[in-house]
């Protein structure tokens, strides 16, 4: 008989709502509760979900009332620390949406607390569950690419997407570029970054407290050079809401991962847009795609199975490199790592 894990989700916003929906429909999970400082929002989400899902206004209320196997934290990144420490202290496994935290100090405290408590910690880097990126990494690990020479990673999106939800809360790089940073570190396993040079602009979005774009060049210890490009400044009418790609040139081969086109494009007399078919598509009123694969993998991991979910240590490395990009872009100087 399949074991059921008692799960709660902290944060009833965009990502938290999807996590809650997936867990509520997952046979190996029992979604116990949703937590949000806005109790009305938590209650509204809980009322939409299958089962007897409760609503709480804080993680302290949740932990005082419920016995849990897993808590998924989907709050803004700078609010991860307090609930993560409290959850670990209770001996409960933890999944945290990326990045693990907004500062290196917070990230180190979260990892240390989970280690001390002997609980599992996973961090939500979704691209690891995108079959295109996963298969591309296999080309490297199988030796078909040879030694990586150069990687180009792009992730540009419309100004009506990320800035609308997150503008002013964290730098662009911690919302967007960190996805590609984690993927590059995963692909270049065994190499470490040694230098970073970055530039950014805030011509369009500076008034919102964020950046239009960031571009960076990173040299790795094995000689590989990586170019990162991220932007939140595509026009609202851009065909691709997320124009993402990753290209690699190696000594024996190359590959391209192209993610700009979802494969489903809709237009009527008022608007035109792509419909998500990959990351969190809604199929028969249920969230599917990469996000569902990721959370299912977390449950399999809790049950003793394998998982490719990013570890706390990997999340710290991603945060460290992304923070170096930000420092270089702000100073205009090369950062040595």
Secondary structure, DSSP 8 states (H G I E B T S, - for coil): ----EEEEEE--SHHHHHHHHHHHT-TTEEEEEEE-SSHHHHHHHHHHSSS--EEESSHHHHHHH---SEEEE-S-GGGHHHHHHHHHHTT-EEEEESSS-SSHHHHHHHHHHHHHHT--EEEE-GGGG-HHHHHHHHHHHTTSS-SEEEEEEEEEEETTSHHHHHTTTS-HIIIIIHHHHHHHHHHTTT--EEEEEEEEE-TTTGGGTS-SEEEEEEEETTS-EEEEEEEEEE-TT-S-SEEEEEEEEESS-EEEEE-S--S-EEE-SS-EEE--SSSS-EETTEE-HHHHHHHHHHHHHHTT-----EEHHHHHHHHHHHHHHHHHHHH-S-EE-
